[in-house]
Amino acid sequence: MSIGLKSDSSGTSGSIVINGSDKIVVTSAGNVTAGTFTGALTGSLTAGGSVTSGVAVASTSGTAIDFTGIPSWAKRITVMLSNVSTNGVSLLRMQLGVGGVATTTGYLGSSFASASASVANSTFSSGVDFADGSLDADRKHGNTVFTSVTGNTWSFTGMTHLSNTGRCSYVSGSVPLGGTLNMVRVTTVNGTDAFDLGTINIMYEG
């Protein structure tokens, strides 16, 4: 890989060349002294600022859908739902996890759902619960974003809208985890209703 150099004082140009022998070679450019620097090149070009999409999962079976292997450098995670449905009446729930195990305590915040004739509210404790969209016929769409606040504390905000009727659900809150986040789970409050339609995916970034 070669990176061009140009000196403002002399107008002459040079280059930095990173070769296969882990050497950095600087070709003189004005007041930049030429030389060769040796040593291992370390670090990662993808450990920050990158956006990585997970593998989309068909939410057509099972009581929980887990996205594991999220890297420790991830600072923002987006959970995306498209036409998601279950076979029961339990509310949709999202949970973060440490060491491949979903965290089931410590969630703070609430959910608000609007409908044509009523509203519903739900406070959190065991997960991020969406206060609407619990009927078998409901088809949920939307994004929820989890963001690292500091250390292992995460805040979140999100929404789902139903395509089969004019209702929506909004969530917001935070959760302190007992370690480094590496998974996200999408399930239901009762944990026994099964998914029967739609697609779920995640996206994370540093």
N, CA and C of each residue as an Amber inpcrd file, in Angstrom:
protein
   618
   0.8570000  -1.1860000   0.0000000   0.0000000   0.0000000   0.0000000
   0.8880000   1.2280000   0.0000000   0.5650000   2.2280000  -0.7900000
   1.3610000   3.4470000  -0.8830000   0.5010000   4.6590000  -0.5650000
   1.0290000   5.5590000   0.2760000   0.3410000   6.7930000   0.6410000
   1.1990000   7.9610000   0.1700000   0.6720000   8.8240000  -0.6720000
   1.4480000   9.9310000  -1.2210000   1.6930000  11.0350000  -0.2120000
   2.8350000  11.6880000  -0.3300000   3.1960000  12.8180000   0.5280000
   3.5370000  14.0190000  -0.3440000   3.2720000  15.1950000   0.1530000
   3.6870000  16.4050000  -0.5440000   4.0400000  17.4710000   0.4760000
   5.1780000  18.0960000   0.3170000   5.6340000  19.1330000   1.2340000
   5.1390000  20.4900000   0.7660000   4.4930000  21.2410000   1.6690000
   3.9980000  22.5670000   1.3160000   5.1440000  23.5470000   1.0530000
   6.3090000  23.3460000   1.7010000   7.4000000  24.3070000   1.5900000
   8.1960000  24.1380000   0.2990000   8.3710000  22.8980000  -0.1770000
   9.2110000  22.6840000  -1.3440000   8.4490000  22.2950000  -2.5910000
   7.2260000  21.7760000  -2.3890000   6.4500000  21.3490000  -3.5380000
   6.8380000  19.9830000  -4.0550000   7.8850000  19.3790000  -3.4960000
   8.2770000  18.0460000  -3.9390000   7.4100000  17.0010000  -3.2670000
   7.3520000  15.8370000  -3.8720000   6.4690000  14.7970000  -3.3480000
   7.2470000  13.5310000  -3.0480000   6.6430000  12.6830000  -2.2440000
   7.2340000  11.3940000  -1.9030000   6.1390000  10.4240000  -1.5560000
   6.4890000   9.3610000  -0.8570000   5.4600000   8.3740000  -0.5350000
   5.8310000   7.5910000   0.6980000   4.7970000   7.0110000   1.3190000
   4.9860000   6.0220000   2.3810000   4.5280000   4.6990000   1.8080000
   5.3690000   3.6950000   1.8700000   5.0310000   2.3840000   1.3230000
   5.0300000   1.3650000   2.4450000   3.9000000   0.6780000   2.6110000
   3.8180000  -0.4150000   3.5740000   3.9100000  -1.6940000   2.7690000
   4.9990000  -2.4560000   2.9640000   5.1840000  -3.6420000   2.1390000
   4.8800000  -4.9180000   2.9100000   5.0420000  -6.0360000   2.2320000
   4.6970000  -7.3180000   2.8350000   5.6220000  -7.7700000   3.9260000
   6.7330000  -7.0470000   4.1520000   7.6910000  -7.4130000   5.1930000
   7.4880000  -6.6110000   6.4690000   6.3010000  -6.0260000   6.6160000
   6.0010000  -5.1880000   7.7900000   6.9960000  -4.0450000   7.9260000
   7.3470000  -3.4220000   6.8030000   8.2420000  -2.2750000   6.8230000
   7.5050000  -1.0520000   6.3150000   7.8250000   0.0940000   6.8760000
   7.3090000   1.3660000   6.3810000   8.4870000   2.1170000   5.7730000
   8.4250000   2.3670000   4.4770000   9.5050000   3.0470000   3.7640000
   9.0370000   4.4400000   3.3950000   9.7640000   5.4720000   3.8330000
   9.4230000   6.8550000   3.5370000  10.3960000   7.3830000   2.4880000
   9.8600000   7.7920000   1.3490000  10.6690000   8.4160000   0.3140000
  10.6590000   9.9180000   0.5340000  11.8180000  10.5300000   0.5420000
  11.9670000  11.9350000   0.9130000  11.0240000  12.8420000   0.1370000
  10.3650000  13.7600000   0.8660000   9.4740000  14.7510000   0.2580000
   9.7130000  16.0770000   0.9580000  10.5960000  16.8850000   0.3860000
  10.8760000  18.1780000   1.0070000  11.5330000  18.0060000   2.3520000
  10.8500000  18.4770000   3.4260000  11.4420000  18.3900000   4.7500000
  11.1020000  17.0840000   5.4670000  10.5550000  16.1030000   4.7370000
  10.3020000  14.7820000   5.3110000  11.5130000  13.9180000   5.0320000
  12.1750000  13.4170000   6.0690000  13.4020000  12.6450000   5.9140000
  13.0960000  11.2180000   5.4840000  13.8190000  10.7400000   4.4750000
  13.6300000   9.3750000   4.0070000  14.1700000   8.3900000   5.0250000
  13.6010000   7.2070000   5.0390000  14.0880000   6.1720000   5.9350000
  13.2020000   4.9540000   5.9030000  13.6540000   3.9040000   6.5690000
  12.8880000   2.6620000   6.6550000  12.6680000   2.3290000   8.1160000
  11.4220000   2.0540000   8.4720000  11.0630000   1.7330000   9.8490000
  10.5630000   0.2920000   9.8620000  11.1500000  -0.5280000  10.7010000
  10.7610000  -1.9340000  10.7440000  10.0480000  -2.2450000  12.0460000
   9.3190000  -3.3460000  12.0330000   8.5680000  -3.7630000  13.2100000
   7.1830000  -4.2310000  12.8090000   6.5380000  -4.9540000  13.7050000
   5.2200000  -5.5010000  13.3940000   4.1940000  -4.3910000  13.2840000
   3.3410000  -4.5060000  12.2850000   2.2200000  -3.5770000  12.1290000
   1.0260000  -4.1870000  12.8330000   0.5480000  -3.5290000  13.8650000
  -0.5470000  -4.0820000  14.6450000  -1.7460000  -3.1690000  14.6100000
  -2.8840000  -3.7010000  15.0880000  -4.1140000  -2.9190000  15.1330000
  -5.1140000  -3.4600000  14.1340000  -6.2700000  -2.8530000  14.1290000
  -7.3370000  -3.2980000  13.2320000  -7.9370000  -2.1100000  12.5200000
  -8.1620000  -2.2610000  11.2330000  -8.7900000  -1.1950000  10.4630000
 -10.3060000  -1.2620000  10.5440000 -10.8300000  -2.3360000  11.1600000
 -12.2790000  -2.5240000  11.2120000 -12.8190000  -2.4590000  12.6330000
 -11.9740000  -2.1380000  13.5940000 -12.4070000  -2.1700000  14.9820000
 -13.1060000  -0.8950000  15.4260000 -13.3690000  -0.0070000  14.5420000
 -14.0950000   1.1900000  14.8980000 -14.5980000   1.8890000  13.6590000
 -15.8110000   2.3980000  13.7240000 -16.3580000   3.1250000  12.6020000
 -16.9440000   2.2630000  11.5120000 -16.8350000   0.9540000  11.6290000
 -17.3790000   0.0780000  10.6040000 -18.8190000  -0.2770000  10.9150000
 -19.5640000  -0.6350000   9.8820000 -20.9550000  -1.0740000  10.0390000
 -21.0400000  -2.4960000   9.5100000 -21.4980000  -3.4080000  10.3460000
 -21.5660000  -4.8170000   9.9820000 -22.9960000  -5.3100000  10.1030000
 -23.4780000  -5.9460000   9.0620000 -24.8220000  -6.5230000   9.0830000
 -24.7450000  -7.9760000   9.5110000 -25.6770000  -8.3970000  10.3440000
 -25.7590000  -9.7930000  10.7190000 -26.3850000 -10.6030000   9.6010000
 -26.6400000 -11.8510000   9.8950000 -27.3090000 -12.7340000   8.9360000
 -28.8020000 -12.7290000   9.2450000 -29.6100000 -12.3410000   8.2720000
 -31.0620000 -12.2770000   8.4760000 -31.6110000 -13.6630000   8.8170000
 -32.5210000 -13.6850000   9.7870000 -33.1160000 -14.9420000  10.2450000
 -34.6110000 -14.9160000   9.9530000 -35.1100000 -15.9650000   9.3310000
 -36.5490000 -16.0940000   9.1090000 -37.2200000 -16.3940000  10.4460000
 -38.0670000 -15.4710000  10.9200000 -38.7390000 -15.6470000  12.2130000
 -40.0180000 -16.4570000  12.0160000 -39.8260000 -17.6980000  11.6040000
 -40.9670000 -18.5720000  11.2810000 -41.0870000 -19.7560000  12.2250000
 -40.2070000 -19.8610000  13.2170000 -40.2780000 -20.9680000  14.1770000
 -39.4480000 -20.6050000  15.4030000 -39.6530000 -21.3430000  16.4750000
 -38.8870000 -21.1390000  17.6910000 -39.4690000 -20.0730000  18.5950000
 -39.1160000 -20.1420000  19.8700000 -39.6260000 -19.1880000  20.8560000
 -38.6670000 -18.0390000  21.1170000 -37.4400000 -18.1340000  20.6260000
 -36.4510000 -17.0690000  20.7880000 -35.4940000 -17.0950000  19.6070000
 -35.0940000 -15.9210000  19.1640000 -34.1090000 -15.7940000  18.0900000
 -32.9220000 -15.0280000  18.6470000 -31.7590000 -15.6920000  18.6580000
 -30.5480000 -15.1120000  19.2440000 -29.5530000 -14.7140000  18.1570000
 -28.9570000 -13.5310000  18.3370000 -27.8510000 -13.0780000  17.5060000
 -26.6290000 -13.0230000  18.4080000 -25.6970000 -13.9410000  18.2020000
 -24.5330000 -14.0620000  19.0720000 -23.2660000 -13.6230000  18.3310000
 -22.1680000 -13.5970000  19.0560000 -20.8860000 -13.2620000  18.4480000
 -20.6950000 -11.7920000  18.1430000 -21.4710000 -10.9230000  18.7710000
 -21.2850000  -9.4800000  18.5680000 -19.9470000  -9.0870000  19.1690000
 -19.0660000  -8.4070000  18.4150000 -17.7160000  -8.0900000  18.9230000
 -17.7370000  -7.0740000  20.0560000 -16.6880000  -7.1190000  20.8700000
 -16.6160000  -6.2510000  22.0450000 -16.5030000  -4.7800000  21.6780000
 -16.0490000  -4.4620000  20.4550000 -15.9000000  -3.0580000  20.0800000
 -17.2080000  -2.4220000  19.6140000 -18.2650000  -3.2000000  19.4690000
 -19.5530000  -2.6610000  19.0160000 -20.0930000  -1.6610000  20.0340000
 -20.4920000  -0.4920000  19.5620000 -21.0280000   0.5550000  20.4280000
 -22.4890000   0.8750000  20.1160000 -22.9790000   0.4160000  18.9760000
 -24.3800000   0.6380000  18.6350000 -24.8930000  -0.5770000  17.8740000
 -26.0540000  -1.0580000  18.2880000 -26.6540000  -2.2480000  17.6840000
 -28.0880000  -1.9170000  17.3050000 -28.4480000  -2.2150000  16.0780000
 -29.8080000  -1.9900000  15.5980000 -30.4740000  -3.3320000  15.3290000
 -31.6490000  -3.5240000  15.9160000 -32.4390000  -4.7310000  15.6630000
 -33.5600000  -4.3570000  14.6990000 -33.6740000  -5.1000000  13.6070000
 -34.6100000  -4.7600000  12.5400000 -35.6500000  -5.8600000  12.3670000
 -36.9170000  -5.4700000  12.3570000 -38.0270000  -6.4140000  12.1970000
 -38.7770000  -6.1320000  10.9010000 -39.1100000  -7.1880000  10.1900000
 -39.9230000  -7.0490000   8.9820000 -41.0170000  -8.1070000   8.9830000
 -42.2820000  -7.6480000   9.1510000 -43.4580000  -8.5190000   9.0500000
 -43.4130000  -9.6700000  10.0600000 -42.9750000  -9.3700000  11.2790000
 -42.7870000 -10.3970000  12.3060000 -44.0890000 -10.6770000  13.0420000
 -44.3540000 -11.9500000  13.2580000 -45.5690000 -12.3680000  13.9540000
 -45.2660000 -13.5920000  14.8070000 -46.1130000 -13.8140000  15.8290000
 -46.0410000 -15.0370000  16.6260000 -47.4060000 -15.7170000  16.6140000
 -47.4440000 -16.9170000  17.1780000 -48.6980000 -17.6790000  17.1720000
 -49.5280000 -17.4810000  18.4290000 -49.1450000 -16.4930000  19.2730000
 -49.8670000 -16.2960000  20.5240000 -50.1840000 -14.8340000  20.7840000
 -50.4480000 -14.5150000  22.0540000 -50.8810000 -13.1630000  22.4250000
 -49.8820000 -12.4620000  23.3480000 -48.7040000 -13.0520000  23.5580000
 -47.7090000 -12.4420000  24.4310000 -46.9730000 -11.3240000  23.7010000
 -46.6000000 -10.2790000  24.4450000 -45.9070000  -9.1270000  23.8600000
 -44.4990000  -9.5010000  23.4050000 -44.0110000  -8.7890000  22.4080000
 -42.6420000  -8.9540000  21.9250000 -41.6660000  -8.4300000  22.9710000
 -40.5450000  -9.1380000  23.1490000 -39.5180000  -8.7490000  24.1180000
 -38.1400000  -8.8590000  23.4750000 -37.2610000  -7.8740000  23.7760000
 -35.8620000  -7.9320000  23.3720000 -34.9960000  -7.9080000  24.6150000
 -33.8850000  -8.6590000  24.5580000 -32.9450000  -8.7090000  25.6730000
 -31.5160000  -8.6830000  25.1440000 -30.6260000  -8.0260000  25.8870000
 -29.1980000  -8.0710000  25.6060000 -28.5890000  -9.2080000  26.4060000
 -27.3820000  -9.6490000  25.9990000 -26.7840000 -10.7750000  26.6900000
 -25.2860000 -10.6570000  26.8470000 -24.7670000 -11.3650000  27.8540000
 -23.3410000 -11.4150000  28.1730000 -22.9140000 -12.8790000  28.1820000
 -21.8210000 -13.1930000  27.5060000 -21.3400000 -14.5710000  27.4860000
 -22.3110000 -15.5390000  26.8530000 -23.1310000 -15.0620000  25.9360000
 -24.0890000 -15.9230000  25.2680000 -25.3330000 -16.2310000  26.0740000
 -25.5090000 -15.5400000  27.2070000 -26.6840000 -15.7510000  28.0730000
 -27.4590000 -14.4430000  28.1560000 -28.7610000 -14.4990000  27.8830000
 -29.5920000 -13.2970000  27.9080000 -29.7180000 -12.7440000  29.3260000
 -29.5950000 -11.4220000  29.4580000 -29.7880000 -10.7480000  30.7400000
 -31.2770000 -10.5590000  30.9890000 -31.7610000 -11.0020000  32.1490000
 -33.2010000 -11.0110000  32.4340000 -33.5910000 -10.0840000  33.5730000
 -32.6700000  -9.2310000  34.0420000 -32.9880000  -8.2930000  35.1230000
 -32.3610000  -6.9400000  34.8200000 -32.8550000  -5.9070000  35.5080000
 -32.2150000  -4.6060000  35.4780000 -32.6420000  -3.6530000  34.3860000
 -33.6110000  -4.0220000  33.5700000 -34.0500000  -3.1260000  32.5000000
 -34.9010000  -2.0000000  33.0850000 -34.6030000  -0.7670000  32.6790000
 -35.3250000   0.4100000  33.1470000 -35.9350000   1.1270000  31.9590000
 -37.0890000   1.6920000  32.1530000 -37.7540000   2.4140000  31.0760000
 -39.1750000   1.9280000  30.8970000 -39.7680000   2.2910000  29.7560000
 -41.1590000   1.9180000  29.5380000 -41.4840000   1.9190000  28.0540000
 -42.6550000   1.3830000  27.7650000 -43.1570000   1.3290000  26.4010000
 -44.5130000   2.0040000  26.3500000 -44.7740000   2.6630000  25.2440000
 -46.0610000   3.3250000  25.0280000 -46.6340000   2.8330000  23.7090000
 -47.8930000   2.4520000  23.7270000 -48.5540000   1.9880000  22.5140000
 -49.7880000   2.8170000  22.2510000 -50.0140000   3.1710000  20.9990000
 -51.1860000   3.9550000  20.6320000 -52.1080000   3.1370000  19.7470000
 -53.3900000   3.3220000  19.9460000 -54.4060000   2.6750000  19.1290000
 -55.5100000   3.6890000  18.8720000 -56.4590000   3.3350000  18.0370000
 -57.5070000   4.2830000  17.6760000 -58.4020000   4.6340000  18.8540000
 -58.5510000   3.7130000  19.7900000 -59.4950000   3.9650000  20.8760000
 -58.8630000   3.9030000  22.2600000 -57.5830000   3.5030000  22.3650000
 -56.9930000   3.3510000  23.6820000 -55.4770000   3.4440000  23.5880000
 -54.8410000   3.5530000  24.7530000 -53.3850000   3.5320000  24.8260000
 -52.9870000   2.4770000  25.8460000 -51.7610000   1.9610000  25.7190000
 -51.2560000   0.9710000  26.6600000 -49.8510000   1.3600000  27.0690000
 -49.4920000   1.0500000  28.3170000 -48.1570000   1.3500000  28.8170000
 -47.5900000   0.1210000  29.5090000 -46.2900000  -0.0240000  29.4290000
 -45.6330000  -1.1540000  30.0690000 -44.2740000  -0.7060000  30.5720000
 -43.9860000  -0.9080000  31.8790000 -42.6560000  -0.6110000  32.4040000
 -41.8010000  -1.8740000  32.3290000 -40.4730000  -1.6790000  32.2900000
 -39.5760000  -2.8000000  32.0720000 -39.0200000  -3.3520000  33.3820000
 -38.5840000  -4.5960000  33.3320000 -37.7940000  -5.2020000  34.4020000
 -36.9530000  -6.3450000  33.8330000 -37.6040000  -7.2520000  33.1140000
 -36.9110000  -8.4430000  32.6090000 -36.4800000  -8.3320000  31.1500000
 -36.8630000  -7.2520000  30.4860000 -36.5110000  -7.0840000  29.0860000
 -37.1610000  -5.8390000  28.5180000 -36.9190000  -5.5980000  27.2400000
 -37.5290000  -4.4680000  26.5360000 -38.8210000  -4.9650000  25.9090000
 -39.9510000  -4.6110000  26.5070000 -41.2490000  -5.1490000  26.1020000
 -42.0530000  -4.1110000  25.3280000 -42.5330000  -4.5100000  24.1600000
 -43.3430000  -3.6310000  23.3240000 -44.8070000  -3.7870000  23.7270000
 -45.4480000  -2.6530000  24.0500000 -46.7700000  -2.6810000  24.6780000
 -47.9180000  -2.9800000  23.7270000 -47.6200000  -3.1930000  22.4620000
 -48.6830000  -3.4880000  21.5120000 -48.1930000  -4.5480000  20.5320000
 -49.1140000  -5.0940000  19.7540000 -48.7460000  -6.0840000  18.7540000
 -48.7120000  -7.5000000  19.2860000 -49.6590000  -7.8500000  20.1490000
 -49.6420000  -9.1650000  20.7830000 -50.5830000 -10.1810000  20.1460000
 -51.4260000  -9.7620000  19.2240000 -52.3570000 -10.6970000  18.6110000
 -51.6690000 -11.5450000  17.5590000 -52.1790000 -12.7500000  17.3530000
 -51.6080000 -13.6490000  16.3580000 -51.6130000 -13.0090000  14.9730000
 -52.5920000 -12.1800000  14.6860000 -52.7070000 -11.5700000  13.3580000
 -51.8100000 -10.3550000  13.1760000 -51.2030000  -9.8350000  14.2670000
 -50.4020000  -8.6170000  14.1760000 -49.0950000  -8.8690000  13.4420000
 -48.7290000  -7.9060000  12.5770000 -47.5120000  -7.9950000  11.7770000
 -46.6210000  -6.7920000  12.1350000 -45.5130000  -7.0630000  12.7880000
 -44.6730000  -5.9960000  13.3650000 -43.4980000  -5.6420000  12.4410000
 -43.2650000  -4.3200000  12.3200000 -42.1660000  -3.7900000  11.5120000
 -41.4880000  -2.6790000  12.3050000 -40.1580000  -2.5380000  12.1580000
 -39.4900000  -1.4060000  12.8050000 -38.0800000  -1.7140000  13.2480000
 -37.4350000  -0.6900000  13.8220000 -36.0530000  -0.7810000  14.3020000
 -35.9660000  -0.3710000  15.7650000 -35.0610000  -1.0400000  16.4910000
 -34.7320000  -0.6500000  17.8600000 -33.2180000  -0.5270000  17.9570000
 -32.7420000   0.5920000  18.5020000 -31.3110000   0.8790000  18.5500000
 -30.8240000   0.8390000  20.0050000 -29.8010000   0.0260000  20.2490000
 -29.1300000  -0.0500000  21.5470000 -27.7760000   0.6510000  21.4210000
 -27.4860000   1.5750000  22.3500000 -26.2610000   2.3670000  22.2700000
 -25.5020000   2.2970000  23.5870000 -24.1790000   2.0800000  23.4980000
 -23.3370000   2.0350000  24.6910000 -23.2330000   3.4290000  25.3040000
 -23.5980000   3.5540000  26.5850000 -23.5090000   4.8320000  27.2950000
 -22.1200000   4.9960000  27.8940000 -21.7210000   3.9970000  28.6710000
 -20.3980000   3.9540000  29.2760000 -20.1950000   2.5610000  29.8370000
 -18.9930000   2.0210000  29.6910000 -18.7520000   0.6760000  30.1990000
 -19.7400000  -0.3200000  29.6230000 -20.4380000  -1.0220000  30.5110000
 -21.4100000  -2.0340000  30.0890000 -22.8610000  -1.5650000  30.2270000
 -23.0640000  -0.2560000  30.3430000 -24.4190000   0.2970000  30.4210000
 -24.8800000   0.7140000  29.0260000 -26.0770000   0.2580000  28.6680000
 -26.6310000   0.5240000  27.3410000 -27.9750000   1.2280000  27.4560000
 -28.1900000   2.2080000  26.5760000 -29.5110000   2.8240000  26.4560000
 -30.1490000   2.3280000  25.1680000 -31.4490000   2.5190000  25.0380000
 -32.1330000   2.0360000  23.8430000 -33.3720000   2.8690000  23.5590000
 -33.7220000   2.8920000  22.3130000 -34.9740000   3.5020000  21.8710000
 -35.4010000   2.8050000  20.5920000 -36.7070000   2.6920000  20.3770000
 -37.1680000   2.0100000  19.1780000 -38.6690000   2.0630000  19.0260000
 -39.1290000   1.5030000  17.9290000 -40.5600000   1.4750000  17.6730000
 -40.9110000   0.3170000  16.7650000 -42.1410000  -0.1180000  16.8600000
 -42.7170000  -1.0500000  15.8960000 -44.0610000  -0.5020000  15.4460000
 -44.3650000  -0.7070000  14.1780000 -45.6750000  -0.3710000  13.6370000
 -46.2900000  -1.6420000  13.0690000 -47.6000000  -1.7330000  13.1380000
 -48.3060000  -2.8980000  12.6340000 -48.8520000  -2.6030000  11.2460000
 -48.6740000  -3.5490000  10.3340000 -49.1610000  -3.3450000   8.9680000
 -50.5780000  -3.8550000   8.7700000 -51.0780000  -4.6270000   9.7130000
 -52.4410000  -5.1490000   9.5880000 -53.4780000  -4.2330000  10.2410000
 -52.9950000  -3.2420000  11.0150000 -53.9050000  -2.2980000  11.6600000
 -53.1240000  -1.0340000  12.0090000 -53.8130000   0.0410000  12.3120000
 -53.1510000   1.3220000  12.5480000 -52.6990000   1.5190000  13.9700000
 -51.7290000   0.7280000  14.4400000 -51.2190000   0.8710000  15.8040000
 -49.6980000   0.8480000  15.7810000 -49.1110000   1.3610000  16.8610000
 -47.6560000   1.3890000  16.9590000 -47.2440000   1.3110000  18.4270000
 -45.9680000   0.9910000  18.6430000 -45.4390000   0.8710000  19.9970000
 -44.0510000   1.4870000  20.0560000 -43.7900000   2.3150000  21.0940000
 -42.5040000   2.9830000  21.2640000 -41.8630000   2.5190000  22.5740000
 -40.5320000   2.3240000  22.5460000 -39.8130000   1.9200000  23.7540000
 -38.6140000   2.8340000  23.9610000 -38.2430000   3.0090000  25.2330000
 -37.0470000   3.7790000  25.5640000 -36.6170000   3.4200000  26.9790000
 -35.3000000   3.3450000  27.2010000 -34.8190000   3.0120000  28.5280000
 -33.3430000   2.7010000  28.5170000 -32.8760000   1.9680000  29.5470000
 -31.4820000   1.5870000  29.6420000 -31.3460000   0.3230000  30.4790000
 -30.1590000  -0.2990000  30.3920000 -29.9010000  -1.5020000  31.1830000
 -28.3920000  -1.6080000  31.4560000 -28.0000000  -1.8100000  32.7400000
 -26.6010000  -2.0840000  33.0550000 -26.3510000  -3.5890000  32.9650000
 -25.3820000  -3.9920000  32.1830000 -25.0660000  -5.4140000  32.0400000
 -23.9490000  -5.8090000  32.9990000 -23.8610000  -7.1070000  33.2720000
 -22.8390000  -7.6090000  34.1800000 -21.5120000  -7.8960000  33.5160000
 -21.3800000  -7.5860000  32.2340000 -20.1480000  -7.8300000  31.5000000
 -20.2690000  -7.2600000  30.1050000 -19.3560000  -7.6610000  29.2340000
 -19.3380000  -7.1490000  27.8720000 -20.4370000  -7.7870000  27.0320000
 -21.2380000  -6.9630000  26.3990000 -22.3340000  -7.4440000  25.5540000
 -21.7890000  -8.2610000  24.3900000 -22.4290000  -9.3960000  24.1000000
 -22.0550000 -10.1380000  22.8930000 -23.2410000 -10.8230000  22.2120000
 -24.4690000 -10.5100000  22.6640000 -25.6300000 -11.1090000  22.0190000
 -26.8750000 -10.2510000  22.1860000 -27.8450000 -10.4800000  21.3080000
 -29.1780000  -9.8830000  21.3970000 -30.1890000 -10.9980000  21.1960000
 -31.2240000 -11.0140000  22.0190000 -32.2980000 -12.0110000  21.8860000
 -33.6160000 -11.3110000  21.5830000 -34.3790000 -11.8680000  20.6560000
 -35.7400000 -11.4280000  20.3840000 -36.6610000 -12.5830000  20.7530000
 -37.6000000 -12.3390000  21.6650000 -38.4810000 -13.3950000  22.1530000
 -39.8260000 -12.7650000  22.5100000 -40.5810000 -13.4030000  23.3720000
 -41.8440000 -12.8610000  23.8660000 -41.8190000 -12.8380000  25.3880000
 -42.7470000 -12.1140000  25.9910000 -42.7760000 -11.9790000  27.4490000
 -42.9760000 -13.3320000  28.1200000 -43.8850000 -14.1610000  27.5890000
 -44.1100000 -15.4510000  28.2440000 -43.0600000 -16.4930000  27.8600000
 -42.3050000 -16.2350000  26.8100000 -41.2270000 -17.1360000  26.4240000
 -41.6600000 -18.4300000  25.7890000 -42.9610000 -18.6060000  25.5620000
 -43.4560000 -19.8690000  25.0020000 -44.1560000 -19.6970000  23.6540000
 -44.6480000 -18.4840000  23.3580000 -45.2380000 -18.2680000  22.0350000
 -44.1430000 -18.4090000  20.9770000 -44.4890000 -18.9920000  19.8440000
 -43.5070000 -19.2540000  18.7880000 -43.6680000 -18.2660000  17.6380000
 -42.5550000 -17.8990000  17.0330000 -42.5900000 -17.0660000  15.8310000
 -43.1510000 -17.8750000  14.6630000 -43.9320000 -17.1990000  13.8160000
 -44.5170000 -17.9170000  12.6920000 -44.4970000 -17.1370000  11.3750000
 -43.8510000 -15.9500000  11.3740000 -43.8120000 -15.1650000  10.1430000
 -42.7550000 -14.0760000  10.2600000 -42.1430000 -13.7120000   9.1320000
 -41.2970000 -12.5290000   9.0770000 -39.8030000 -12.7950000   9.0630000
 -39.0430000 -11.6990000   9.1860000 -37.5780000 -11.7340000   9.1460000
 -37.0220000 -10.7700000  10.1890000 -35.9450000 -11.1850000  10.8660000
 -35.2740000 -10.3580000  11.8650000 -33.7890000 -10.3330000  11.5500000
 -33.1700000  -9.1700000  11.6970000 -31.7290000  -9.0680000  11.5130000
 -31.1930000  -7.9970000  12.4550000 -29.8710000  -7.9520000  12.6040000
 -29.2270000  -6.9080000  13.3930000 -28.1210000  -6.2570000  12.5600000
 -27.7140000  -5.0760000  12.9990000 -26.5790000  -4.3670000  12.4210000
 -25.8190000  -3.7410000  13.5790000 -24.4930000  -3.8780000  13.5970000
 -23.7250000  -3.2750000  14.6810000 -22.5760000  -2.4630000  14.1190000
 -22.1560000  -1.4850000  14.9100000 -21.0960000  -0.5830000  14.4790000
 -20.2780000  -0.1130000  15.6630000 -19.0300000   0.2830000  15.3950000
 -18.1360000   0.7150000  16.4630000 -18.2230000   2.2050000  16.7010000
